[in-house]
C-alpha cells in the first residue's frame, strides 16, 4: 500500500469514527448540576435561551448522552435542555420508587429552576411516557411532543407484562453485575445494527452502572409503572401536537403503540422510519433531526 493510500485509509477511518464528544465538540454547551427539590440534577444546556425551549428525556436507566447525535442540530433552532432524570445517569438517587408521575414532577422542577414556563419535549421510550404524563399532569407546561419508541399506552396488557419483566431482568442484571458485555446486551435490544453500538455509549453506561448509588437505586428506577399509563380517555383529551415515531423495521410493542397513539390522540401524527429500532434518534440522526425539527417548528 502506498503512503497516499495509507493516508486515505486513515482519513476514512477518522471520518467514520463516532463518539459522544465528536457529536458535541463543535456545539457550545454547558454541563451543570441544579438543585431540584433537594436532588442534584445533571443537565446539558445548548442553544440560544431566547429561542423556543426543548426538553430531551432519555429512556429507562439511561442518561442525557442518549441524545448526543441530536443536540447540535436542535441547538440551531431551540434552547435545548437534556437532563439525567431522577435516579438515572449522574442525577441524585431517591430512596423511594420512581414512576412517570414522579419523573414528570422532577422535570417540571428543572424547568422551574431554569425559568422555563413551557417547552416542547422529545422523549425516548420511558422519556416519551414521562412527556405525556407531564403534559397531562401539568397542563400548559408541555408544547409539542416527539415520542420515540412511544410508551405510556398499553395496547396488549399480557405482552406489556412480559416485555416489562424482560426489561427489568436485563437492567437489574446489568446493575447488579456491571460489566462490558452485559451493558452491551442492553444496547443490542435498543439498536437494529451492531455497528451502531459505539464504544462510547457502552463505556458511559457501564461507568454509571458501576456507581454504588446507581446499583442501590436500580430497583427503584425499575419500579412498576404500567398503572400510570394514560387511559384512552386521557389520550383523547391531550391537546398537544404529537409526533409518534414508528420504527417499521422493528415490529414490536412500540411500533403498535405508535400507530395506536396516531389513532387516539387528536393531535398525533405518525412518522414511519426505517433502519432503526428503539433509538431512531441515534440510528438515523440526519433524517430524525430534519423531520422532528420541522415538526417542532411548525405553527399550530
N, C-alpha and C positions, 0 to 999 in steps of 0.2 A: 504493500500500500504506500502510495506517495505521501509526502508531507502535506500536500494540498488536500488529499483525500482524508488524511488523519484529522486535519483541522475541520473539514466539512463534517465528518462523523462526530467529532467532539461538539461542534456547534449545534448539530441536530439534537444531540443528547441534551445539551443545555436548554435548547428551545422546548424540548418535550418534558423537561423536569418540572414537577409540580410539588409545591409545598404551601403550607398556610401563609408563610411570610412572603413567598413570591406573589401570591394573590393580593397581598395587602401593602407591600412595601412602598408603592408609589402613591398611596392614598393617605392624606393627612388624617390622623385619627388619634383618639385618646383612649387609653385603657385605664379604668379607675374603679374605685370601690365607693359605694354610697351606703349610708346607714338607712335602711328601710325597716321601720318598726323593730329596730334592735338587731337586725341581721345585716352583716356586711355583705353587700350585693355587688358582684363584679359585672361591669358592663363596658362595652366599647361604644364610643360616640364618634360619628363621622358626618361630614356634610355641613351645610350652612344651617345654623339654628333657626334662621328666619324662613326656611323652606318648610313645606308640609312635613310633619313628623311621621316616622315609620319605625315601628317596633318589631324586632325579629325574635321569635320564640322557638327554641330548639325542641327536639324530641326527648323521649324518656331517658333520664340519666345522662343527657348529652351536655353540650356546652356551646357557647357562642361561636366557637370555631366551625361549627356546622355550616355557617354562612360565609366562610372565607371567600368563596367564589362569587359572592353576590354584593358584598359591601361596597366595593369600589364603584360598580355600576350604579347602585342605588344612591350612593353619596353624591352623584352628579345632579340628582333631581330632588333628593329628600334630606332631611335631618334624620340620620339613622341612629337608632339605639338597638344594639344587640346585647342581650343580657344572659347571664347564667341564672336560670330560675332557682327558686328556693330549694336548697338541698342538693343542687346539681353544680357541676363544674367546680369553681372555687368560691362560690357563694356559701355563706354560713349554712350549717346543717341544723335542722329543727330537732326537737325531742318528741314530737308527735307526728302521726301520719299526715302526709301531704296529699291533697286531692285537687282537681282542677279549680274548685272554688277558692281554695287557699292560694294556689298559684296565680289565679286571676287577681286576687286582692293584693298580692305581693307585687305583681306587675303594675297595677294601678298606683301602688305606693311609690314605685320607682318613678313613674310618670309625675306624680305629685312632687317628689323630691327635685325633679328636673324642670318643674314649672310647665309641664305639658298637659294641656287640658284634653286634647283629642288627638288620636293617632290612628293611622292605618296599621294593619298588622299582617305580617307574613309568619305563619306557623307551620311547623313540620310535625306531623303525627300528633303526639301529645300536645305540642305547641299549638296545633290547629284547634284541638279540643279546648285548650285554655283560651284561645282567641274568641271562640264563640261563647264560651262561658262568661268571659269578660264583657262581651257585647250584651249578653242577656242580663248579667248581674249589675252592670254599671252602665245603664243607658246613657248614650251620648258621648261616652269616652272612646269608643271604637268607631272608626270610619269604615274604610274598605278593608276586606279580609281576603287574603290569599291562603288557601288550605292545601298544603302538600301532604300526601298520604292522609286524606281527611279522616278525622276522628270526631268523637262527640255525638255520633249517631250509631244506633245498633240496629242492623238490618237482619241479623241472624243470631239470636241470643246464644245458641249452642256453639256455633262457630266462634263467636266472640269469646266465650268462656274458654274454649280450647286454645285459641290464639293467645289470650291473656296469660294462661298458665305457662305456655311455652316461652313467652316473652319474659315473664318473671323468673322462670328457671334459668334462662340464659344469662340475664343480668345479675341475678343473685349469685350464680356460679362465678361469673367474671369478677364480681365484687368481693366474694369470699376468698377466691384464689386467683388474684390478678396476675396474668402472665400474657406474653405477646400473642401466642396462638389463640388463647381464649378470647381476648379482646378482638382479634381479627375475625373470629367467628361471628361476632356481633355485626361487623360491617358486611360480612357475606350475606347476612339476612336483610341488609339495607340497600345494597348496591347490586346492580344487574351484572356488571362486568368486573372481573378480578383486577384488571389494571387500574380501576378507579379507586381501589383501596390503597391509597398512598400512605407511605410510612408515617408521615407527619400526623395524620389523623389517628392512626393506631397509637403512636407514641404519646400524644397528648391525652387520649382517653385512658391509656394504661397508667400514666402518671396520676391522673385524677382518681382512678380506682385504687391506686396504692395508698392514697391518703387514708389513714386510720379513721378519720371522721367520716369520710365517704363510705367506708366499709360499715361503720356503725349505722349510718343513716340509710343505706340502700334499702332495707325492708320498709322504711317509712316512705321513701320515694316511690316504691313499687306497690304501695297500698292499693286495694281495690278501688276502682273509680267508675265502673260501669253504671252505678246507681246515679251518677251525676250527669250522664248523657242527657242531652236535650230531648224532650218529647217532640212528637211531630207537631203538636200544637205550638210549642215554643219555637221550633224551627220556622213554622209558617208565620210567626209573629215577628221574626227578626227583620228589622228594616235595612240592614246593612247590605250593600253590594258585596257579593261573594264570588270568588273565582276558585272553583274546586278542580284541582289538578287530577286528571285521570291517567295513570301510567298504564297504557293499554298493553304493554308487553309483560305486565305482572298481574295476571288475573287472580286477584286475591280479595280479601275483605275490603281493602282500602279503595280498590277500583269500584267495587259495588257501592261503597259509601259515597264516592264522588258522584256517581250517576244518581243515587237516591237524593243527595243534597240538591242536585240540579232540579229534581222533581218537586221537592217540598219547600225549599226556601225561596220566597218570592223574588229576591234579588240575586239569585245564584245563576252563574254561567259555568258550564263545564269546559275545561281546557284539556283536550286529549294530547298526550305527549308520548313519543316512542323513545326507545333507547334508554329507558330508566326504570327504576323500581321505586323504592321508598324515598329516595333522595333526589328527586328531579332537579332540585336547586343546585346540586353539586355535579350530577351526572351529565346534565345538559345545560350548563350555565348560560351559554350565549342565547339560546332560544328562550330559556326560562326568564332570564333577566329582561330581554326585549319584550316578551309577552306580558310579564307581570308589571313592568314599568308602564306600558301602555294602559293596562287596566287601572293601575293605581293613580295615574294622572288624569283619567277620564273624568269629565264633568258629569255630575248627576243629571 
